[in-house]
Structure formats: structure tokens, C-alpha cells
Amino acid sequence: SGLVHELLFFYLTREMPTGEVTLFFVLQGVCTAAELAVKKKTTVMQRWQFSPAVSRLLTVGFVFVTGVWLFTPQLKRSGVMERYTDEALSFVAYVKQKLFILVGICIRKEY
């Protein structure tokens, strides 16, 4: 999965992969394996069980923090975030212009 994401990032940024994206998936796998090992081998988890809501919040927080740490630097370095933001804003402006023209034509036909 990490290698496929490195390939996708290469297509997006046109820069050589740095391994940060693969490291994200390796880190997620290692942490998942460690969590399962701790749950199976110890009774600590039975005494310190979190509610499902807290457990999910911690999981999402961990994925978010590691994703920001390992995904976004590659996108910021290449400037792809700015380019895609500009492209999206240009598309919105184009659609608004065409929509106003269409609305203007429809209003004139009514009168």
C-alpha cells in the first residue's frame, strides 16, 4: 500500500519519492501489531479498557497526526497544494461565470 501511494504522490508532484508515505503505512502496521500483541499477552488492557468512543478518538487522532507529519511535507515541498488550490478556484470561477450566463439567458426568455 505504501509503494502504491508513493507512486500516486510521484504522479501528483513529479518528484522522486522520499519514503515518507511508505513510512506512514509501515508505522501504522507496526503500531497495530503492537496493540494486538499487548491486548493478547497482558491483562493490562482488561483493567484499563477505554470506551469505544475514546478508543476511536485516539485512533483517528493518531492517524491524523502521523498523516500530517508524513504526508503533507511532501506536498508542501513540491508546491502541489498551491497549484491544485489555484486550479480549483479557477474551476469555481468558470462554473460561476457559466451559471450566471445561463441564468441571465433564462431570465430574458421569461420576459
N, CA, C and O atoms as CSV, one atom per row, in Angstrom:
chain,resi,resn,atom,element,x,y,z
A,1,SER,N,N,0.825,-1.195,0.000
A,1,SER,CA,C,0.000,0.000,0.000
A,1,SER,C,C,0.869,1.259,0.000
A,1,SER,O,O,0.568,2.233,-0.690
A,2,GLY,N,N,1.942,1.226,0.777
A,2,GLY,CA,C,2.832,2.381,0.830
A,2,GLY,C,C,3.489,2.661,-0.513
A,2,GLY,O,O,3.653,3.817,-0.904
A,3,LEU,N,N,3.866,1.595,-1.221
A,3,LEU,CA,C,4.512,1.786,-2.521
A,3,LEU,C,C,3.537,2.340,-3.553
A,3,LEU,O,O,3.919,3.161,-4.387
A,4,VAL,N,N,2.297,1.905,-3.506
A,4,VAL,CA,C,1.288,2.440,-4.428
A,4,VAL,C,C,1.049,3.916,-4.133
A,4,VAL,O,O,0.912,4.717,-5.058
A,5,HIS,N,N,0.999,4.285,-2.857
A,5,HIS,CA,C,0.819,5.689,-2.515
A,5,HIS,C,C,2.046,6.512,-2.912
A,5,HIS,O,O,1.903,7.666,-3.317
A,6,GLU,N,N,3.242,5.942,-2.803
A,6,GLU,CA,C,4.439,6.650,-3.282
A,6,GLU,C,C,4.327,6.919,-4.778
A,6,GLU,O,O,4.692,7.994,-5.254
A,7,LEU,N,N,3.818,5.933,-5.516
A,7,LEU,CA,C,3.629,6.106,-6.956
A,7,LEU,C,C,2.598,7.196,-7.244
A,7,LEU,O,O,2.792,8.011,-8.146
A,8,LEU,N,N,1.505,7.213,-6.484
A,8,LEU,CA,C,0.489,8.265,-6.660
A,8,LEU,C,C,1.071,9.641,-6.346
A,8,LEU,O,O,0.810,10.606,-7.065
A,9,PHE,N,N,1.853,9.733,-5.284
A,9,PHE,CA,C,2.478,11.011,-4.945
A,9,PHE,C,C,3.471,11.425,-6.027
A,9,PHE,O,O,3.606,12.615,-6.314
A,10,PHE,N,N,4.167,10.462,-6.632
A,10,PHE,CA,C,5.079,10.782,-7.735
A,10,PHE,C,C,4.308,11.376,-8.910
A,10,PHE,O,O,4.751,12.352,-9.516
A,11,TYR,N,N,3.157,10.788,-9.232
A,11,TYR,CA,C,2.340,11.317,-10.328
A,11,TYR,C,C,1.801,12.706,-10.005
A,11,TYR,O,O,1.698,13.552,-10.893
A,12,LEU,N,N,1.454,12.948,-8.734
A,12,LEU,CA,C,0.931,14.256,-8.341
A,12,LEU,C,C,2.009,15.334,-8.323
A,12,LEU,O,O,1.795,16.444,-8.810
A,13,THR,N,N,3.171,15.001,-7.757
A,13,THR,CA,C,4.194,16.020,-7.518
A,13,THR,C,C,5.286,16.053,-8.566
A,13,THR,O,O,5.979,17.060,-8.708
A,14,ARG,N,N,5.449,14.963,-9.303
A,14,ARG,CA,C,6.537,14.842,-10.288
A,14,ARG,C,C,7.912,14.994,-9.629
A,14,ARG,O,O,8.839,15.547,-10.221
A,15,GLU,N,N,8.026,14.501,-8.406
A,15,GLU,CA,C,9.297,14.482,-7.687
A,15,GLU,C,C,9.589,13.072,-7.238
A,15,GLU,O,O,8.675,12.267,-7.057
A,16,MET,N,N,10.868,12.768,-7.056
A,16,MET,CA,C,11.261,11.434,-6.626
A,16,MET,C,C,10.685,11.140,-5.237
A,16,MET,O,O,10.659,12.019,-4.375
A,17,PRO,N,N,10.224,9.902,-5.024
A,17,PRO,CA,C,9.669,9.536,-3.713
A,17,PRO,C,C,10.724,9.657,-2.614
A,17,PRO,O,O,11.907,9.392,-2.829
A,18,THR,N,N,10.265,10.062,-1.440
A,18,THR,CA,C,11.173,10.230,-0.305
A,18,THR,C,C,11.025,9.119,0.718
A,18,THR,O,O,11.854,9.006,1.621
A,19,GLY,N,N,10.003,8.304,0.602
A,19,GLY,CA,C,9.778,7.223,1.543
A,19,GLY,C,C,8.903,7.610,2.720
A,19,GLY,O,O,8.573,6.764,3.551
A,20,GLU,N,N,8.523,8.873,2.803
A,20,GLU,CA,C,7.692,9.322,3.920
A,20,GLU,C,C,6.311,8.663,3.891
A,20,GLU,O,O,5.767,8.306,4.936
A,21,VAL,N,N,5.761,8.508,2.720
A,21,VAL,CA,C,4.429,7.919,2.599
A,21,VAL,C,C,4.476,6.439,2.964
A,21,VAL,O,O,3.585,5.934,3.648
A,22,THR,N,N,5.509,5.753,2.510
A,22,THR,CA,C,5.670,4.342,2.872
A,22,THR,C,C,5.896,4.202,4.368
A,22,THR,O,O,5.382,3.273,4.991
A,23,LEU,N,N,6.661,5.117,4.946
A,23,LEU,CA,C,6.902,5.094,6.385
A,23,LEU,C,C,5.592,5.231,7.163
A,23,LEU,O,O,5.433,4.611,8.215
A,24,PHE,N,N,4.664,6.029,6.662
A,24,PHE,CA,C,3.359,6.170,7.306
A,24,PHE,C,C,2.678,4.810,7.433
A,24,PHE,O,O,2.197,4.450,8.508
A,25,PHE,N,N,2.639,4.056,6.335
A,25,PHE,CA,C,1.955,2.770,6.363
A,25,PHE,C,C,2.715,1.734,7.187
A,25,PHE,O,O,2.101,0.896,7.847
A,26,VAL,N,N,4.035,1.785,7.152
A,26,VAL,CA,C,4.828,0.888,7.995
A,26,VAL,C,C,4.563,1.197,9.460
A,26,VAL,O,O,4.367,0.282,10.261
A,27,LEU,N,N,4.555,2.464,9.815
A,27,LEU,CA,C,4.297,2.878,11.194
A,27,LEU,C,C,2.901,2.442,11.645
A,27,LEU,O,O,2.735,1.961,12.766
A,28,GLN,N,N,1.915,2.605,10.791
A,28,GLN,CA,C,0.557,2.175,11.133
A,28,GLN,C,C,0.508,0.665,11.363
A,28,GLN,O,O,-0.139,0.198,12.301
A,29,GLY,N,N,1.190,-0.092,10.511
A,29,GLY,CA,C,1.218,-1.546,10.664
A,29,GLY,C,C,1.915,-1.987,11.936
A,29,GLY,O,O,1.433,-2.878,12.636
A,30,VAL,N,N,3.049,-1.367,12.238
A,30,VAL,CA,C,3.787,-1.714,13.457
A,30,VAL,C,C,2.957,-1.384,14.694
A,30,VAL,O,O,2.897,-2.177,15.633
A,31,CYS,N,N,2.328,-0.233,14.698
A,31,CYS,CA,C,1.517,0.152,15.862
A,31,CYS,C,C,0.299,-0.748,16.020
A,31,CYS,O,O,-0.085,-1.066,17.145
A,32,THR,N,N,-0.311,-1.161,14.924
A,32,THR,CA,C,-1.443,-2.084,15.004
A,32,THR,C,C,-0.999,-3.434,15.547
A,32,THR,O,O,-1.670,-4.017,16.399
A,33,ALA,N,N,0.140,-3.933,15.052
A,33,ALA,CA,C,0.662,-5.209,15.550
A,33,ALA,C,C,1.019,-5.117,17.023
A,33,ALA,O,O,0.755,-6.048,17.784
A,34,ALA,N,N,1.615,-4.012,17.432
A,34,ALA,CA,C,1.961,-3.831,18.844
A,34,ALA,C,C,0.709,-3.777,19.714
A,34,ALA,O,O,0.676,-4.353,20.801
A,35,GLU,N,N,-0.303,-3.095,19.240
A,35,GLU,CA,C,-1.553,-3.011,20.002
A,35,GLU,C,C,-2.178,-4.389,20.185
A,35,GLU,O,O,-2.619,-4.733,21.282
A,36,LEU,N,N,-2.215,-5.172,19.120
A,36,LEU,CA,C,-2.781,-6.515,19.212
A,36,LEU,C,C,-1.950,-7.415,20.114
A,36,LEU,O,O,-2.505,-8.211,20.872
A,37,ALA,N,N,-0.628,-7.300,20.043
A,37,ALA,CA,C,0.236,-8.111,20.904
A,37,ALA,C,C,0.020,-7.777,22.368
A,37,ALA,O,O,-0.038,-8.672,23.211
A,38,VAL,N,N,-0.098,-6.500,22.672
A,38,VAL,CA,C,-0.337,-6.090,24.059
A,38,VAL,C,C,-1.698,-6.585,24.533
A,38,VAL,O,O,-1.830,-7.031,25.672
A,39,LYS,N,N,-2.696,-6.513,23.686
A,39,LYS,CA,C,-4.031,-6.972,24.064
A,39,LYS,C,C,-4.058,-8.474,24.322
A,39,LYS,O,O,-4.759,-8.929,25.226
A,40,LYS,N,N,-3.304,-9.251,23.543
A,40,LYS,CA,C,-3.314,-10.700,23.693
A,40,LYS,C,C,-2.464,-11.170,24.866
A,40,LYS,O,O,-2.837,-12.116,25.560
A,41,LYS,N,N,-1.330,-10.524,25.094
A,41,LYS,CA,C,-0.359,-11.026,26.069
A,41,LYS,C,C,-0.571,-10.537,27.487
A,41,LYS,O,O,-0.082,-11.157,28.432
A,42,THR,N,N,-1.274,-9.463,27.652
A,42,THR,CA,C,-1.387,-8.907,29.004
A,42,THR,C,C,-2.835,-8.770,29.427
A,42,THR,O,O,-3.757,-8.759,28.611
A,43,THR,N,N,-2.991,-8.667,30.706
A,43,THR,CA,C,-4.317,-8.391,31.249
A,43,THR,C,C,-4.465,-6.903,31.544
A,43,THR,O,O,-5.494,-6.459,32.054
A,44,VAL,N,N,-3.430,-6.144,31.220
A,44,VAL,CA,C,-3.468,-4.707,31.462
A,44,VAL,C,C,-4.620,-4.070,30.690
A,44,VAL,O,O,-5.308,-3.186,31.200
A,45,MET,N,N,-4.818,-4.522,29.474
A,45,MET,CA,C,-5.866,-3.917,28.652
A,45,MET,C,C,-7.253,-4.217,29.218
A,45,MET,O,O,-8.184,-3.437,29.017
A,46,GLN,N,N,-7.398,-5.334,29.921
A,46,GLN,CA,C,-8.698,-5.641,30.505
A,46,GLN,C,C,-9.004,-4.713,31.683
A,46,GLN,O,O,-10.159,-4.357,31.916
A,47,ARG,N,N,-7.960,-4.325,32.424
A,47,ARG,CA,C,-8.167,-3.403,33.538
A,47,ARG,C,C,-8.319,-1.968,33.064
A,47,ARG,O,O,-9.058,-1.191,33.667
A,48,TRP,N,N,-7.629,-1.610,31.992
A,48,TRP,CA,C,-7.611,-0.227,31.513
A,48,TRP,C,C,-8.382,-0.068,30.208
A,48,TRP,O,O,-7.961,0.700,29.343
A,49,GLN,N,N,-9.463,-0.748,30.049
A,49,GLN,CA,C,-10.210,-0.653,28.800
A,49,GLN,C,C,-10.829,0.731,28.644
A,49,GLN,O,O,-11.429,1.277,29.569
A,50,PHE,N,N,-10.659,1.286,27.427
A,50,PHE,CA,C,-11.278,2.560,27.094
A,50,PHE,C,C,-12.670,2.309,26.538
A,50,PHE,O,O,-12.970,1.228,26.032
A,51,SER,N,N,-13.498,3.309,26.642
A,51,SER,CA,C,-14.800,3.203,25.984
A,51,SER,C,C,-14.562,3.237,24.473
A,51,SER,O,O,-13.555,3.778,24.017
A,52,PRO,N,N,-15.476,2.667,23.704
A,52,PRO,CA,C,-15.291,2.666,22.246
A,52,PRO,C,C,-15.127,4.073,21.663
A,52,PRO,O,O,-14.373,4.257,20.707
A,53,ALA,N,N,-15.818,5.057,22.221
A,53,ALA,CA,C,-15.707,6.427,21.699
A,53,ALA,C,C,-14.302,6.972,21.916
A,53,ALA,O,O,-13.736,7.590,21.014
A,54,VAL,N,N,-13.729,6.755,23.101
A,54,VAL,CA,C,-12.371,7.229,23.389
A,54,VAL,C,C,-11.360,6.479,22.532
A,54,VAL,O,O,-10.416,7.078,22.016
A,55,SER,N,N,-11.552,5.180,22.380
A,55,SER,CA,C,-10.658,4.377,21.553
A,55,SER,C,C,-10.649,4.860,20.105
A,55,SER,O,O,-9.590,4.981,19.489
A,56,ARG,N,N,-11.820,5.132,19.574
A,56,ARG,CA,C,-11.910,5.622,18.190
A,56,ARG,C,C,-11.284,7.006,18.053
A,56,ARG,O,O,-10.606,7.291,17.066
A,57,LEU,N,N,-11.510,7.859,19.039
A,57,LEU,CA,C,-10.939,9.199,19.013
A,57,LEU,C,C,-9.401,9.144,19.031
A,57,LEU,O,O,-8.742,9.885,18.302
A,58,LEU,N,N,-8.843,8.271,19.862
A,58,LEU,CA,C,-7.391,8.111,19.906
A,58,LEU,C,C,-6.846,7.569,18.588
A,58,LEU,O,O,-5.794,8.001,18.117
A,59,THR,N,N,-7.567,6.627,18.003
A,59,THR,CA,C,-7.130,6.055,16.722
A,59,THR,C,C,-7.144,7.107,15.618
A,59,THR,O,O,-6.170,7.256,14.881
A,60,VAL,N,N,-8.245,7.829,15.511
A,60,VAL,CA,C,-8.345,8.868,14.480
A,60,VAL,C,C,-7.301,9.956,14.718
A,60,VAL,O,O,-6.696,10.456,13.769
A,61,GLY,N,N,-7.090,10.322,15.974
A,61,GLY,CA,C,-6.066,11.318,16.291
A,61,GLY,C,C,-4.677,10.860,15.898
A,61,GLY,O,O,-3.897,11.641,15.351
A,62,PHE,N,N,-4.356,9.597,16.171
A,62,PHE,CA,C,-3.042,9.061,15.798
A,62,PHE,C,C,-2.858,9.046,14.284
A,62,PHE,O,O,-1.804,9.437,13.782
A,63,VAL,N,N,-3.872,8.598,13.562
A,63,VAL,CA,C,-3.795,8.565,12.095
A,63,VAL,C,C,-3.669,9.988,11.544
A,63,VAL,O,O,-2.899,10.224,10.613
A,64,PHE,N,N,-4.417,10.935,12.110
A,64,PHE,CA,C,-4.365,12.320,11.643
A,64,PHE,C,C,-2.984,12.929,11.882
A,64,PHE,O,O,-2.409,13.539,10.981
A,65,VAL,N,N,-2.451,12.764,13.091
A,65,VAL,CA,C,-1.151,13.363,13.419
A,65,VAL,C,C,-0.045,12.761,12.563
A,65,VAL,O,O,0.785,13.494,12.025
A,66,THR,N,N,-0.021,11.440,12.429
A,66,THR,CA,C,1.033,10.831,11.608
A,66,THR,C,C,0.839,11.153,10.126
A,66,THR,O,O,1.816,11.269,9.386
A,67,GLY,N,N,-0.408,11.298,9.691
A,67,GLY,CA,C,-0.653,11.675,8.297
A,67,GLY,C,C,-0.159,13.076,7.992
A,67,GLY,O,O,0.473,13.307,6.962
A,68,VAL,N,N,-0.448,14.016,8.893
A,68,VAL,CA,C,0.034,15.389,8.704
A,68,VAL,C,C,1.557,15.418,8.758
A,68,VAL,O,O,2.198,16.146,8.000
A,69,TRP,N,N,2.126,14.629,9.653
A,69,TRP,CA,C,3.586,14.592,9.820
A,69,TRP,C,C,4.282,14.007,8.594
A,69,TRP,O,O,5.344,14.493,8.204
A,70,LEU,N,N,3.701,12.963,7.973
A,70,LEU,CA,C,4.400,12.249,6.909
A,70,LEU,C,C,3.847,12.493,5.507
A,70,LEU,O,O,4.564,12.262,4.533
A,71,PHE,N,N,2.609,12.947,5.365
A,71,PHE,CA,C,2.043,13.172,4.031
A,71,PHE,C,C,2.244,14.605,3.545
A,71,PHE,O,O,2.728,14.825,2.435
A,72,THR,N,N,1.873,15.573,4.371
A,72,THR,CA,C,1.839,16.952,3.887
A,72,THR,C,C,3.196,17.568,3.571
A,72,THR,O,O,3.255,18.416,2.681
A,73,PRO,N,N,4.300,17.200,4.242
A,73,PRO,CA,C,5.567,17.840,3.862
A,73,PRO,C,C,5.938,17.616,2.396
A,73,PRO,O,O,6.469,18.511,1.738
A,74,GLN,N,N,5.658,16.431,1.902
A,74,GLN,CA,C,5.979,16.138,0.508
A,74,GLN,C,C,5.134,17.003,-0.434
A,74,GLN,O,O,5.624,17.457,-1.468
A,75,LEU,N,N,3.890,17.226,-0.082
A,75,LEU,CA,C,3.024,18.058,-0.918
A,75,LEU,C,C,3.396,19.532,-0.817
A,75,LEU,O,O,3.304,20.260,-1.805
A,76,LYS,N,N,3.810,19.977,0.355
A,76,LYS,CA,C,4.202,21.379,0.527
A,76,LYS,C,C,5.501,21.682,-0.198
A,76,LYS,O,O,5.635,22.731,-0.827
A,77,ARG,N,N,6.462,20.765,-0.112
A,77,ARG,CA,C,7.754,20.979,-0.780
A,77,ARG,C,C,7.604,21.150,-2.281
A,77,ARG,O,O,8.299,21.962,-2.893
A,78,SER,N,N,6.702,20.390,-2.869
A,78,SER,CA,C,6.546,20.421,-4.324
A,78,SER,C,C,5.662,21.563,-4.797
A,78,SER,O,O,5.650,21.876,-5.987
A,79,GLY,N,N,4.914,22.199,-3.882
A,79,GLY,CA,C,4.018,23.285,-4.275
A,79,GLY,C,C,2.722,22.807,-4.897
A,79,GLY,O,O,1.962,23.604,-5.448
A,80,VAL,N,N,2.466,21.512,-4.812
A,80,VAL,CA,C,1.277,20.957,-5.456
A,80,VAL,C,C,0.004,21.436,-4.763
A,80,VAL,O,O,-1.032,21.566,-5.416
A,81,MET,N,N,0.055,21.697,-3.479
A,81,MET,CA,C,-1.148,22.165,-2.780
A,81,MET,C,C,-1.593,23.518,-3.317
A,81,MET,O,O,-2.785,23.743,-3.524
A,82,GLU,N,N,-0.650,24.413,-3.542
A,82,GLU,CA,C,-0.986,25.730,-4.080
A,82,GLU,C,C,-1.504,25.630,-5.512
A,82,GLU,O,O,-2.462,26.307,-5.885
A,83,ARG,N,N,-0.857,24.772,-6.315
A,83,ARG,CA,C,-1.288,24.630,-7.711
A,83,ARG,C,C,-2.704,24.076,-7.790
A,83,ARG,O,O,-3.520,24.575,-8.566
A,84,TYR,N,N,-3.007,23.046,-6.993
A,84,TYR,CA,C,-4.339,22.455,-7.044
A,84,TYR,C,C,-5.389,23.375,-6.448
A,84,TYR,O,O,-6.539,23.365,-6.888
A,85,THR,N,N,-5.013,24.173,-5.449
A,85,THR,CA,C,-5.944,25.156,-4.903
A,85,THR,C,C,-6.270,26.206,-5.946
A,85,THR,O,O,-7.435,26.566,-6.119
A,86,ASP,N,N,-5.258,26.703,-6.645
A,86,ASP,CA,C,-5.488,27.680,-7.711
A,86,ASP,C,C,-6.351,27.090,-8.823
A,86,ASP,O,O,-7.231,27.762,-9.361
A,87,GLU,N,N,-6.092,25.831,-9.161
A,87,GLU,CA,C,-6.876,25.181,-10.205
A,87,GLU,C,C,-8.334,25.027,-9.774
A,87,GLU,O,O,-9.241,25.238,-10.579
A,88,ALA,N,N,-8.565,24.664,-8.527
A,88,ALA,CA,C,-9.935,24.513,-8.022
A,88,ALA,C,C,-10.650,25.852,-8.005
A,88,ALA,O,O,-11.824,25.929,-8.368
A,89,LEU,N,N,-9.959,26.914,-7.589
A,89,LEU,CA,C,-10.579,28.247,-7.586
A,89,LEU,C,C,-10.890,28.721,-9.002
A,89,LEU,O,O,-11.917,29.362,-9.228
A,90,SER,N,N,-10.020,28.416,-9.948
A,90,SER,CA,C,-10.280,28.766,-11.347
A,90,SER,C,C,-11.504,28.026,-11.875
A,90,SER,O,O,-12.310,28.598,-12.609
A,91,PHE,N,N,-11.643,26.761,-11.504
A,91,PHE,CA,C,-12.802,25.978,-11.927
A,91,PHE,C,C,-14.094,26.547,-11.349
A,91,PHE,O,O,-15.102,26.647,-12.049
A,92,VAL,N,N,-14.062,26.918,-10.074
A,92,VAL,CA,C,-15.240,27.513,-9.434
A,92,VAL,C,C,-15.612,28.822,-10.126
A,92,VAL,O,O,-16.793,29.071,-10.370
A,93,ALA,N,N,-14.634,29.656,-10.445
A,93,ALA,CA,C,-14.906,30.917,-11.145
A,93,ALA,C,C,-15.512,30.654,-12.521
A,93,ALA,O,O,-16.429,31.361,-12.939
A,94,TYR,N,N,-15.010,29.647,-13.225
A,94,TYR,CA,C,-15.530,29.296,-14.545
A,94,TYR,C,C,-16.989,28.846,-14.451
A,94,TYR,O,O,-17.833,29.272,-15.239
A,95,VAL,N,N,-17.272,27.983,-13.478
A,95,VAL,CA,C,-18.642,27.481,-13.305
A,95,VAL,C,C,-19.576,28.621,-12.928
A,95,VAL,O,O,-20.692,28.703,-13.442
A,96,LYS,N,N,-19.132,29.505,-12.034
A,96,LYS,CA,C,-19.963,30.648,-11.662
A,96,LYS,C,C,-20.261,31.521,-12.868
A,96,LYS,O,O,-21.395,31.971,-13.039
A,97,GLN,N,N,-19.262,31.769,-13.708
A,97,GLN,CA,C,-19.464,32.601,-14.895
A,97,GLN,C,C,-20.489,31.956,-15.824
A,97,GLN,O,O,-21.405,32.627,-16.299
A,98,LYS,N,N,-20.339,30.661,-16.083
A,98,LYS,CA,C,-21.273,29.974,-16.976
A,98,LYS,C,C,-22.671,29.906,-16.368
A,98,LYS,O,O,-23.667,30.000,-17.086
A,99,LEU,N,N,-22.748,29.745,-15.060
A,99,LEU,CA,C,-24.044,29.697,-14.397
A,99,LEU,C,C,-24.749,31.045,-14.495
A,99,LEU,O,O,-25.953,31.090,-14.748
A,100,PHE,N,N,-24.019,32.147,-14.299
A,100,PHE,CA,C,-24.616,33.472,-14.414
A,100,PHE,C,C,-25.081,33.748,-15.833
A,100,PHE,O,O,-26.121,34.375,-16.032
A,101,ILE,N,N,-24.330,33.292,-16.816
A,101,ILE,CA,C,-24.744,33.467,-18.213
A,101,ILE,C,C,-26.021,32.680,-18.463
A,101,ILE,O,O,-26.949,33.188,-19.093
A,102,LEU,N,N,-26.079,31.430,-17.970
A,102,LEU,CA,C,-27.255,30.583,-18.157
A,102,LEU,C,C,-28.467,31.177,-17.453
A,102,LEU,O,O,-29.562,31.191,-18.016
A,103,VAL,N,N,-28.289,31.661,-16.243
A,103,VAL,CA,C,-29.389,32.274,-15.506
A,103,VAL,C,C,-29.857,33.537,-16.220
A,103,VAL,O,O,-31.056,33.804,-16.301
A,104,GLY,N,N,-28.910,34.309,-16.734
A,104,GLY,CA,C,-29.269,35.527,-17.476
A,104,GLY,C,C,-30.079,35.220,-18.717
A,104,GLY,O,O,-31.019,35.951,-19.031
A,105,ILE,N,N,-29.740,34.157,-19.432
A,105,ILE,CA,C,-30.480,33.770,-20.624
A,105,ILE,C,C,-31.888,33.314,-20.251
A,105,ILE,O,O,-32.860,33.668,-20.918
A,106,CYS,N,N,-31.992,32.528,-19.185
A,106,CYS,CA,C,-33.307,32.027,-18.742
A,106,CYS,C,C,-34.204,33.165,-18.285
A,106,CYS,O,O,-35.407,33.136,-18.541
A,107,ILE,N,N,-33.646,34.168,-17.614
A,107,ILE,CA,C,-34.455,35.295,-17.152
A,107,ILE,C,C,-34.941,36.119,-18.329
A,107,ILE,O,O,-36.085,36.573,-18.319
A,108,ARG,N,N,-34.106,36.330,-19.350
A,108,ARG,CA,C,-34.510,37.120,-20.526
A,108,ARG,C,C,-35.630,36.412,-21.286
A,108,ARG,O,O,-36.515,37.077,-21.823
A,109,LYS,N,N,-35.613,35.089,-21.344
A,109,LYS,CA,C,-36.649,34.365,-22.072
A,109,LYS,C,C,-37.992,34.477,-21.380
A,109,LYS,O,O,-39.030,34.411,-22.039
A,110,GLU,N,N,-37.999,34.644,-20.079
A,110,GLU,CA,C,-39.251,34.760,-19.346
A,110,GLU,C,C,-39.938,36.098,-19.634
A,110,GLU,O,O,-41.167,36.175,-19.613
A,111,TYR,N,N,-39.174,37.136,-19.899
A,111,TYR,CA,C,-39.767,38.458,-20.115
A,111,TYR,C,C,-40.146,38.596,-21.527
A,111,TYR,O,O,-40.666,39.638,-21.928
